Amino acid sequence: ADLDQLAQVCAEYGIAVVEDAAESLGSWFDGRHVGHHGQVCCLSVQNGTLVSAGEGGFAATDDVRIAARVAAMAGCYDGAFKRHFAAPEAAVFAEIEQGLYPSYGLQMSNVVAAVLKPQFSVLESRVAEVNSKCTRFATQFKKRIEGVLGTDICVSVPDSPSLSRPSRTCFLVLVGFNGDIAPQFLSIARRRGIPLQVDKVLCDGNRSSHSGYYNSLGRLSRFPAASVGSTPQLFFVRLTRGLHG
């Protein structure tokens, strides 16, 4: 999606943008890190993410009022919070003193924060590592699976938009099948120790009724015609184990 255009439209209509960037840490779009197009972005630190603490996540914003409200509802402030530190943004914290925001007791512990902080200094090297792993895995995966199933399958790794720099913490490919051989495909992959899962069916049935999918996927447009009595199918297939760690 064109995030700049999306942010502009939302601004015109007074719509607040909260970016769900849960697994996008390290991804860039048009020179900016994903998460900078809205008022708030939410990131995950679950297992498998580039910056991991085992569970949980955090919100990032440059709006001090939103930051104070999020912190208050997470349970970072009690009624006597001013005794523990100076609060220069008095107007912001006045809302907390009035008890306008409930505490849900979801604050991050100091131990988790201490585990996370040093990981940010190696974020770029981790991005380079997972992107390299994804490229190598995709090349070998395509070569071997097409070598086994031949013209009954066509594998395409989706390209990233020209303005983006992805952080490929998971492996996702587009797979076209001739006939009902998806179970055989998954079985072959699992026997080789590759835990794959069909993530989403993009089209299923008569190719002519789904021509938009095929026409928009250049490398899959050469997918051979289905044999008599078979049905062309197109799936997103993902690796169930992350590429980081």
N, C-alpha and C positions, 0 to 999 in steps of 0.2 A: 504494500500500500504506500501511497505518497503521503508520508507522515506530515510534511510541511503543509500540504493542501488540506489534509484532515484537520490539523490544528487551526488553520485559518478559518475554515468553515465553522468549526465549533466556537471559535472566538466571536464570529459574527452573530451567532445565535445564543451566545451566553451559556454555552455548554461546557462544563468542567471536564477536563480530560484526565483520567487516571490510567496510566499505562501499566498493563500487566506484562512486565518484562521479566517474569519469574526466572526463566532459564536463558535469558539473553545477555547476561553480564559478559562484557567483552565484545559485544556486537556494535558496529558503527553503521550509521546511515548518513550519507552526505556530510561527512566530517564531524559528526556529533555522535556521542554514545547514545544508544537506544535508551529512552527514558527521559530525554530532555525536551520532548515535544509537548508534554502535558504539565499540569500543576504538580502532579505526584507520580512517581513510578514505584512499583512494588517488585522486589527481588527476592529470590529464594536462596537459602543456604542449605537446602536438603542434600542428602547424599547424591553424588553424581554431578552436582553443579561445580563450576570452576572455583568458586570460593565456598567452602563447605564447612559446616559445623555440626552436621548430622541431622539437624531438623531446624525448622523455623525460617525466618526471613526478616526483611526490614523494608521500610518505606523511605524514600529520599525525596526531598523537596527543597526549594530555595525560598519558600514562603514561611516566614517565622510563625505566623498565626496558625497555619495548617500544621507545622511541625509541633507546636505546643499542644494543639488539640490531639494529634496522634499520640504524642508522648503521654498526655494525661489519660487518654482512654486505654493505653497499653498498661497503665499502672505505674508509670515512672515518677509521678508526683503524688504525695499525700497532702493532707490539709496543711501540714506545717513545713512544706517544702522550702520556704524562704529561710528557714533556720539553717539549712544545709549548704546553700550556695547563693551567690548574688544573682538576681534576675533583673537585668537592665531593661528588658522589654516589658515594662510594667503594664502597659495597656493589654498586651497579649496574655500575660499570666493572671490578670484580673479576672478573666473568665473562669480560670481554673479555681481561683479562690472562692468564686461564687458557687462552685459545685455544679457547673453547667454540663460537665462531661462525666459520664460514668467510668469507673475503672474496671477493666476486664481482667486485670492481673496477667497480662501477656508480655510483660517487659523482658527484654533480653538480659540474661545474667552477665555479670562481669567476666566470668570464666569463658562463656561463649564469645563475648566481644574480644577477649584477649586472644582466643584461637583464630578469630577471623582477621583481625587487623593486619598481622604480618603477611597474610596471603595476598592482599591487594598489591603489594610491591612486586609480586611475581605473576600478576594477572596476564600481562602481555605474552610472557613466555609460555604460559599455559594455553592461551589462545592459539599460538603458533603450533604447539604440540598437538592439540586435538584436531586442528584443521589438517595438519600433516597426516595424522592417523586416519582421518576420514577419507582423504584422497587415496591413500594406499589401500585401504580396505575396499573402497568402491571399485578401484581398478581390478583387484583380484576377484572380488565378488562377481562382477559383471563377466569377467573372462571365464571363470569356472562354472557359473550357473548356466550361461549360454552354451558352454561346451558340453554340458550334460543334456540339456533339454532342446538345444538346437533352435530351429525356427518356430517352435511352439512358445517361445518366450522372448521378450524384448525388455531390456533393463535400461533405464535412463536415470542418471543422478541429476536432479533439478539444479540449474545454474542459479547463482545469486544475482540479484539486480545489480546493475553496473555501479550504482552509488553506494552499495552496502559492503561492509566487511563482516562476514558472519563469525560466530563462535559455535562451531559444530560439536556440541557436547553429545549429540545423538546422531545416529546414522539413519537417514531416511532416503528411500529410493522410490521411483515410479516404475511399476512392473506391469507389462502388458502380457496377458496369457491368451493363447489360442485354445479354446475349449476349457473344460473343467479340470485343469491340472494344478490349480492352486494348492490343494492338499499335498500333492506329490512334491511340488516345489518346496513347501515348508518342511516336509519330511526329510528331503535331501539336505536342506540347510542344517536342520537340527542334528542329523547323523554326523555331520561334519563339525559339530560343536558350535554352530552359529544360531543363537536363540532369536529367531525372527517372529514377528507378529504382524498380521494384516491390520493396518491401522484404520483405513477408511476406503470404502468402495467408491471410486469416482464415477464410473459408468459401468453398466451391465445391460446387455441386450443387443438390439440391433444397432450396428455401428452408425448407420445413417442418422439415427435419432440422437446420436451423441457426437456428431461431427465436430462440434466446437472444441471438445476436449482433444480430439486427435489433431485438428488443424493447428491448435495452439501449442502443441508439443512436437517441435520440429523433428527431433530424433526418433520419436515414436510414430511419425507419419509414414515411415517405411515399414511399419509392422505388417507382416504378411497377412493376407486374407485368411479368415478362419476356414477350416476344413468343413465339408458338408456335415450338417447336423451339430456343429459345435458353436459356442457362443464366445465372441471376443470380450474379454474382461480387462479392466484397468484398476489397479490397486495402488495405494500408498503402503509400503512395507517398511517397518522400522526394526532396528536392532533393540531388543529389550534391555540390553545392558549398555550403560553409558560409555563414552570413549575416554572420559577422564578418570585417571586413577588406575 
